Amino acid sequence: MSRCSRASQQLALLALTVLCCTARASPATAAATRQLKVDIGITESYYAEHLAAVPDFYDYSNPSSAATAEAGTRFAPSRRLQEQSQPEAPAPAAPQSEAKSPEDANSLLAVPVAEPAASKNKPQAEQNVQLRWPPYDFIQGQVKQLDGSAAAEQQQQEGPKKFSVVIMNWSRPENTKKIAETYTTDPAYEPYVAEVVVLHLKPDAFFELNNPKVKHYVDYTANDKYGLAVRFIGCLLASEGEVLIQDDDALVRPHGMKDLLAARAAGAPGQLVGFRGRTWNRLQEPQYHPKEPLPGLHPIVLTIAMATPKAMCAAFFKYAPAVEDLVADAKPYWNGEDIFLSLVSYKLTCVMPRIMPGGWPEPTASAVQYLQDDKEVGMHKVFAQQHFQHRKRFVRAASRRLGIYQPGRQADGCGSSSQFASDEEGGMKRRRLIDDAHGCSDRC
């Protein structure tokens, strides 16, 4: 046999081996794919009852259409909220089928100031210190109140004026105090900030400011009850319809505040606006890339500095049961709250959040001053790889459960035109999004 013949036989044998191996692997791969789809289907089916109990929150393109009046009373709370955030002396719960009257809903919004004995020996800022979180019924009342069109329609007619700023006070009280003082005493912020809501979460971090514009809320068990979603409890406690939720290491400059308010006024009523965000490949399903995108429309805005209508915080708690199992064991609890609010906002408005210029890179950011310290307290520093892996899994699962497969796809119910730009636009291949308004379908 010639050398060429032997080489031909060897090549043929190799090709046959590869073909056989591929044939053997294919059924296993197909089975794995089918199993993945089945698992996803079971998950979606399991939470279907929660999502079915939550009507469309608010049709932002048609303010005259009110959502169901009983929406607040039908909201299914998460397990943690049910078990841990009851009032001290709860009244017997009404049957779920009984819808509360508007008077009852309004009464839930009155949050009494508790006066424990231990606080009498301690000076307090006049009437602006709340020493107990509102009961869970308060959240239901807020959801119900904001679910109708009257409040949102009035807000749309008046337009955004000033922010209620919400800050969690946890490990950097010196930063939080500086931010609250700056926003409420510097005349440059007078046109943009109406109040600062400080959520005190640790006893050794508590401080007081005798300033009527600073509202203090104190609950050292709130981290167990709400986790990072406590931000949105603070949002519901705000007096303004426009809320700026931010971290304790970011000081938004006055012109940054002005830009955020202008963007909120110019965009869709339910659109989120911020200075930092996340995006994904426009050709793939939702995923999480821990990289800074260019300014424009992006799927996720971070709570480093996030401007939102108060109504969207109520929507967060209405849809939260759909992903409770995904965040129950997260470190910290409810890691991914910014992702979920962004997805809910897109689901309800068909417009992705807008990322404004001036927030990145940190050393040269023109709209945000980042307060530096030596403490390694950020989630991305403390939990590192675990933090990012959780967020990658969370964005995929949460998107599926909300029926979001890729912004702009017909399956989202938002029309067939994509908000994603072509690869050549923006200089950020497959990651740059169009920086303009998005036309929705009639449903949006």
C-alpha positions as CSV (number, residue, x, y, z in Angstrom):
1,M,0.0,0.0,0.0
2,S,1.3,3.4,-1.0
3,R,2.1,6.1,1.5
4,C,-0.7,8.3,0.0
5,S,-3.3,5.5,0.4
6,R,-2.4,5.0,4.1
7,A,-2.7,8.8,4.7
8,S,-6.1,8.8,2.9
9,Q,-7.3,5.9,5.1
10,Q,-6.1,7.6,8.3
11,L,-7.9,10.8,7.3
12,A,-11.1,8.9,6.6
13,L,-10.9,7.1,9.9
14,L,-10.4,10.4,11.7
15,A,-13.4,12.0,10.0
16,L,-15.5,8.9,10.9
17,T,-14.4,9.1,14.5
18,V,-15.3,12.8,14.8
19,L,-18.6,12.2,13.1
20,C,-19.5,9.3,15.6
21,C,-18.4,11.4,18.6
22,T,-20.5,14.3,17.4
23,A,-23.5,12.0,16.8
24,R,-23.1,10.6,20.4
25,A,-22.8,14.1,21.9
26,S,-25.7,15.6,20.1
27,P,-28.5,13.8,21.9
28,A,-27.0,14.7,25.3
29,T,-26.7,18.4,24.2
30,A,-30.2,18.4,22.9
31,A,-31.5,16.8,26.1
32,A,-29.7,19.4,28.2
33,T,-31.2,22.1,26.1
34,R,-34.7,20.6,26.5
35,Q,-34.2,20.2,30.2
36,L,-33.1,23.9,30.5
37,K,-36.2,25.0,28.7
38,V,-38.4,22.7,30.9
39,D,-36.8,24.1,34.1
40,I,-37.4,27.7,32.9
41,G,-41.0,26.8,32.1
42,I,-41.5,25.4,35.5
43,T,-40.1,28.5,37.1
44,E,-42.2,30.8,35.0
45,S,-45.3,28.7,35.8
46,Y,-44.6,28.7,39.5
47,Y,-44.5,32.5,39.6
48,A,-47.4,33.0,37.1
49,E,-49.9,33.3,39.9
50,H,-47.9,36.2,41.4
51,L,-47.7,38.0,38.1
52,A,-51.3,37.2,37.3
53,A,-52.3,38.9,40.6
54,V,-50.5,42.1,39.6
55,P,-52.3,44.1,36.9
56,D,-50.4,46.4,34.6
57,F,-49.2,49.1,37.0
58,Y,-49.7,52.2,35.1
59,D,-50.1,53.1,31.4
60,Y,-47.7,56.0,31.3
61,S,-48.5,56.9,27.7
62,N,-52.2,57.3,28.6
63,P,-52.6,59.0,32.0
64,S,-56.4,59.0,31.8
65,S,-56.5,55.1,32.0
66,A,-56.4,54.1,35.7
67,A,-55.3,50.7,36.7
68,T,-57.4,48.4,38.9
69,A,-58.5,50.0,42.1
70,E,-57.9,46.8,44.1
71,A,-54.3,46.4,42.9
72,G,-52.7,47.4,46.2
73,T,-54.8,44.9,48.3
74,R,-54.1,42.1,45.8
75,F,-50.3,42.5,45.9
76,A,-48.7,39.3,47.2
77,P,-45.8,40.4,49.5
78,S,-42.6,38.5,49.7
79,R,-42.0,36.0,52.5
80,R,-39.6,38.2,54.4
81,L,-41.9,41.2,54.3
82,Q,-44.8,39.1,55.5
83,E,-42.9,37.6,58.4
84,Q,-40.7,40.4,59.6
85,S,-42.3,43.8,58.8
86,Q,-45.6,43.6,60.7
87,P,-46.6,46.5,63.0
88,E,-46.1,46.2,66.7
89,A,-49.8,45.7,67.4
90,P,-51.4,44.5,64.1
91,A,-55.1,44.6,63.6
92,P,-56.8,41.4,62.4
93,A,-56.1,41.1,58.7
94,A,-59.0,41.6,56.4
95,P,-59.8,38.8,53.9
96,Q,-57.8,39.3,50.7
97,S,-61.0,39.4,48.7
98,E,-62.2,42.5,50.6
99,A,-61.0,45.6,48.8
100,K,-60.1,48.5,51.2
101,S,-61.9,51.8,50.7
102,P,-60.0,54.9,49.6
103,E,-60.3,56.2,53.1
104,D,-58.6,53.1,54.5
105,A,-55.8,53.4,51.9
106,N,-55.1,57.0,52.9
107,S,-55.1,56.1,56.6
108,L,-52.3,53.7,55.9
109,L,-50.1,56.5,54.7
110,A,-50.1,58.1,58.2
111,V,-46.9,56.9,59.8
112,P,-46.8,57.6,63.5
113,V,-43.6,58.7,65.2
114,A,-42.7,56.2,67.9
115,E,-41.2,57.4,71.1
116,P,-39.3,54.6,72.9
117,A,-38.2,55.2,76.4
118,A,-34.5,54.7,75.5
119,S,-34.7,57.8,73.2
120,K,-35.7,60.3,75.9
121,N,-32.2,60.7,77.2
122,K,-30.9,61.5,73.8
123,P,-31.3,64.9,71.9
124,Q,-33.3,64.6,68.7
125,A,-33.9,66.8,65.8
126,E,-37.4,68.3,66.4
127,Q,-40.1,66.4,64.5
128,N,-38.1,64.8,61.7
129,V,-36.9,61.6,63.3
130,Q,-38.9,58.5,62.7
131,L,-37.9,55.7,65.1
132,R,-39.8,52.9,63.4
133,W,-40.3,51.7,59.9
134,P,-43.9,51.8,58.6
135,P,-45.7,48.4,58.7
136,Y,-46.1,46.4,55.5
137,D,-49.6,47.8,55.1
138,F,-47.9,51.2,54.5
139,I,-46.3,49.8,51.4
140,Q,-49.6,48.4,50.2
141,G,-51.2,51.8,50.8
142,Q,-48.5,53.5,48.8
143,V,-48.8,51.0,46.0
144,K,-52.6,51.5,45.9
145,Q,-52.4,55.3,46.1
146,L,-49.9,55.5,43.2
147,D,-51.6,52.8,41.2
148,G,-54.4,55.2,40.1
149,S,-53.9,57.8,37.4
150,A,-54.8,60.9,39.5
151,A,-51.5,61.4,41.3
152,A,-49.3,60.4,38.3
153,E,-51.4,62.6,36.0
154,Q,-51.1,65.6,38.3
155,Q,-47.3,64.9,38.6
156,Q,-47.1,64.8,34.8
157,Q,-48.9,68.1,34.4
158,E,-46.8,69.9,37.0
159,G,-43.6,68.5,35.8
160,P,-40.6,67.5,37.9
161,K,-39.5,70.4,40.2
162,K,-37.3,69.2,43.0
163,F,-35.8,65.9,44.3
164,S,-36.4,64.0,47.4
165,V,-32.9,62.4,47.9
166,V,-32.8,59.0,49.6
167,I,-29.5,57.7,51.2
168,M,-28.9,54.6,53.2
169,N,-26.6,55.3,56.2
170,W,-24.7,52.1,57.0
171,S,-20.9,52.1,57.2
172,R,-19.9,55.6,56.2
173,P,-21.9,58.0,58.4
174,E,-19.4,60.8,57.8
175,N,-20.1,60.6,54.1
176,T,-23.8,60.5,54.6
177,K,-23.8,63.5,56.9
178,K,-21.7,65.5,54.5
179,I,-24.0,64.7,51.6
180,A,-27.1,65.6,53.6
181,E,-25.6,68.8,54.9
182,T,-24.4,69.9,51.5
183,Y,-27.7,69.2,49.7
184,T,-29.7,71.1,52.4
185,T,-27.5,74.1,53.3
186,D,-25.6,74.9,50.1
187,P,-27.7,77.6,48.2
188,A,-26.6,76.1,44.9
189,Y,-28.9,73.0,45.6
190,E,-31.9,75.1,46.6
191,P,-33.6,74.8,43.1
192,Y,-33.1,71.0,42.9
193,V,-33.4,69.4,46.4
194,A,-36.6,69.6,48.5
195,E,-35.5,67.1,51.2
196,V,-33.0,64.4,52.1
197,V,-34.4,61.1,53.5
198,V,-31.7,59.3,55.6
199,L,-32.3,55.7,56.4
200,H,-30.3,54.8,59.5
201,L,-29.6,51.1,59.5
202,K,-26.9,50.6,62.2
203,P,-26.7,52.0,65.8
204,D,-23.1,53.0,65.6
205,A,-23.7,55.0,62.4
206,F,-26.6,57.1,63.6
207,F,-26.3,60.9,63.5
208,E,-28.6,63.8,63.7
209,L,-29.0,67.0,61.8
210,N,-31.3,69.7,63.2
211,N,-32.6,70.6,59.8
212,P,-36.2,70.3,58.7
213,K,-35.1,69.3,55.2
214,V,-33.4,66.2,56.6
215,K,-35.8,63.4,57.5
216,H,-34.4,60.6,59.6
217,Y,-35.8,57.1,59.6
218,V,-34.3,54.6,62.1
219,D,-34.6,50.8,62.0
220,Y,-31.7,48.6,62.9
221,T,-33.5,45.5,61.7
222,A,-34.4,46.9,58.3
223,N,-31.4,45.1,56.6
224,D,-32.9,41.8,57.6
225,K,-36.4,42.8,56.5
226,Y,-35.7,44.5,53.2
227,G,-32.0,44.2,52.4
228,L,-30.9,46.6,49.6
229,A,-34.6,47.1,48.7
230,V,-34.8,49.4,51.7
231,R,-33.8,52.1,49.3
232,F,-37.2,51.9,47.7
233,I,-38.9,52.0,51.1
234,G,-37.2,55.4,51.6
235,C,-38.5,56.3,48.1
236,L,-42.1,55.6,49.2
237,L,-41.5,57.8,52.3
238,A,-40.4,60.7,50.1
239,S,-42.6,63.8,49.9
240,E,-41.7,64.6,46.3
241,G,-42.8,62.8,43.2
242,E,-39.3,62.9,41.8
243,V,-36.8,60.8,43.9
244,L,-33.0,60.6,43.6
245,I,-31.7,57.4,45.1
246,Q,-28.0,57.4,45.6
247,D,-25.0,55.8,47.3
248,D,-23.2,57.2,50.4
249,D,-20.0,57.9,48.4
250,A,-21.4,60.1,45.7
251,L,-22.1,63.8,45.8
252,V,-24.1,64.9,42.7
253,R,-23.0,68.4,41.8
254,P,-25.7,71.1,41.3
255,H,-25.5,71.0,37.5
256,G,-25.7,67.2,37.7
257,M,-29.0,67.6,39.6
258,K,-30.2,70.0,37.0
259,D,-29.4,67.6,34.2
260,L,-31.2,64.7,35.9
261,L,-34.3,66.8,36.4
262,A,-34.2,68.0,32.8
263,A,-33.8,64.4,31.5
264,R,-36.7,63.2,33.7
265,A,-38.9,66.0,32.4
266,A,-37.9,65.4,28.7
267,G,-38.2,61.6,28.8
268,A,-41.1,59.2,29.3
269,P,-42.9,59.8,32.7
270,G,-41.7,56.4,34.0
271,Q,-38.2,56.4,32.5
272,L,-35.2,56.1,34.9
273,V,-32.2,58.4,34.6
274,G,-28.7,58.1,36.1
275,F,-25.0,58.6,35.7
276,R,-23.8,55.0,35.7
277,G,-25.3,51.9,34.0
278,R,-24.8,48.4,32.5
279,T,-25.6,47.0,29.1
280,W,-25.3,43.8,27.1
281,N,-24.6,42.6,23.5
282,R,-27.5,43.7,21.4
283,L,-27.5,40.4,19.5
284,Q,-27.9,38.3,22.7
285,E,-30.4,37.8,25.4
286,P,-30.1,39.9,28.6
287,Q,-26.8,39.4,30.5
288,Y,-24.7,41.5,32.9
289,H,-21.4,43.1,31.9
290,P,-19.5,44.9,34.7
291,K,-18.2,47.6,32.3
292,E,-19.2,51.2,32.0
293,P,-21.2,52.0,28.9
294,L,-21.2,55.3,27.0
295,P,-24.0,57.8,27.7
296,G,-27.3,56.9,26.1
297,L,-30.2,54.4,26.5
298,H,-29.1,51.3,28.4
299,P,-31.0,48.4,30.0
300,I,-29.7,49.0,33.6
301,V,-29.1,52.1,35.6
302,L,-27.1,51.8,38.9
303,T,-28.2,53.2,42.2
304,I,-25.0,55.1,42.5
305,A,-27.2,58.0,41.4
306,M,-30.6,57.0,40.1
307,A,-33.5,59.4,39.4
308,T,-36.9,57.8,39.4
309,P,-40.5,58.7,39.8
310,K,-41.9,57.7,43.2
311,A,-44.5,55.6,41.4
312,M,-41.8,53.3,40.0
313,C,-40.7,52.4,43.6
314,A,-44.2,51.1,44.3
315,A,-44.1,49.1,41.1
316,F,-40.9,47.5,42.4
317,F,-42.7,46.0,45.4
318,K,-45.6,44.9,43.2
319,Y,-43.4,42.8,41.0
320,A,-40.8,41.8,43.6
321,P,-42.5,38.4,44.5
322,A,-41.6,37.1,41.0
323,V,-37.9,37.1,42.0
324,E,-38.0,36.6,45.7
325,D,-36.3,33.2,45.5
326,L,-33.4,34.7,43.4
327,V,-32.5,37.2,46.1
328,A,-33.4,35.5,49.3
329,D,-29.9,34.1,49.8
330,A,-28.0,36.8,48.0
331,K,-25.2,38.6,49.8
332,P,-26.4,41.1,50.7
333,Y,-30.1,40.4,50.6
334,W,-31.8,41.8,47.5
335,N,-28.5,42.3,45.7
336,G,-29.7,43.3,42.2
337,E,-32.4,45.8,43.3
338,D,-31.1,48.3,40.7
339,I,-31.3,45.7,38.0
340,F,-34.8,44.7,38.9
341,L,-36.2,48.3,39.1
342,S,-34.6,49.0,35.7
343,L,-36.2,45.9,34.1
344,V,-39.6,46.8,35.7
345,S,-39.3,50.3,34.4
346,Y,-38.6,49.1,30.9
347,K,-41.4,46.5,31.1
348,L,-43.9,49.2,32.0
349,T,-42.7,52.0,29.7
350,C,-41.0,50.3,26.8
351,V,-38.2,52.9,27.2
352,M,-34.8,51.9,28.6
353,P,-33.1,54.0,31.3
354,R,-31.0,57.0,30.2
355,I,-27.4,57.2,31.3
356,M,-26.2,60.8,31.4
357,P,-22.7,62.0,30.7
358,G,-20.5,63.3,33.6
359,G,-20.6,60.3,35.9
360,W,-17.5,58.4,34.7
361,P,-14.6,57.9,35.0
362,E,-14.6,58.7,38.7
363,P,-11.4,60.9,39.0
364,T,-12.6,63.2,36.2
365,A,-16.4,63.0,36.5
366,S,-17.9,66.4,36.0
367,A,-21.4,65.8,37.3
368,V,-20.6,63.6,40.4
369,Q,-17.9,64.0,43.1
370,Y,-16.9,60.6,44.5
371,L,-16.0,60.7,48.2
372,Q,-13.0,58.6,48.9
373,D,-12.2,56.7,52.0
374,D,-10.0,53.8,53.1
375,K,-12.9,51.4,54.0
376,E,-13.5,48.4,51.8
377,V,-17.3,48.4,52.3
378,G,-18.6,48.3,48.7
379,M,-20.4,45.1,47.7
380,H,-18.2,44.7,44.7
381,K,-15.2,44.9,47.0
382,V,-16.4,42.8,50.0
383,F,-18.1,40.0,48.0
384,A,-16.0,40.4,44.8
385,Q,-16.6,37.5,42.4
386,Q,-19.7,36.3,44.2
387,H,-21.3,39.7,43.7
388,F,-20.8,39.7,39.9
389,Q,-21.7,36.0,39.5
390,H,-25.0,36.6,41.3
391,R,-25.9,39.7,39.2
392,K,-25.1,37.8,36.0
393,R,-27.5,35.0,37.0
394,F,-30.1,37.4,38.3
395,V,-30.4,39.6,35.2
396,R,-31.0,36.6,33.0
397,A,-33.6,35.0,35.3
398,A,-35.4,38.2,36.2
399,S,-35.6,39.2,32.5
400,R,-37.3,35.9,31.6
401,R,-39.8,36.1,34.5
402,L,-40.8,39.6,33.4
403,G,-41.0,38.5,29.8
404,I,-38.1,40.7,28.6
405,Y,-35.9,38.9,26.1
406,Q,-34.1,41.8,24.5
407,P,-35.2,45.5,24.4
408,G,-37.0,46.2,21.2
409,R,-38.0,42.7,20.3
410,Q,-41.6,42.0,19.4
411,A,-41.8,39.5,22.3
412,D,-41.4,42.3,24.8
413,G,-44.7,43.9,23.6
414,C,-42.8,47.1,22.7
415,G,-42.8,47.0,18.9
416,S,-40.4,45.5,16.5
417,S,-37.9,48.4,16.2
418,S,-34.8,47.9,18.4
419,Q,-33.3,50.6,20.6
420,F,-29.9,49.1,20.0
421,A,-27.7,50.9,17.5
422,S,-25.7,49.3,14.7
423,D,-22.2,48.0,15.4
424,E,-20.7,51.0,13.7
425,E,-22.5,53.7,15.7
426,G,-21.0,55.2,18.8
427,G,-17.6,53.5,18.6
428,M,-18.6,50.8,21.1
429,K,-19.3,47.8,18.9
430,R,-22.4,45.8,19.9
431,R,-22.7,47.6,23.2
432,R,-23.5,51.2,22.3
433,L,-27.2,52.1,22.4
434,I,-29.0,54.8,20.4
435,D,-29.1,58.1,22.3
436,D,-32.6,59.2,21.2
437,A,-36.3,58.6,22.1
438,H,-37.8,55.3,21.4
439,G,-41.2,54.9,19.8
440,C,-43.4,52.3,21.5
441,S,-46.4,50.4,20.3
442,D,-49.9,51.4,21.4
443,R,-49.7,49.2,24.4
444,C,-46.7,51.3,25.7
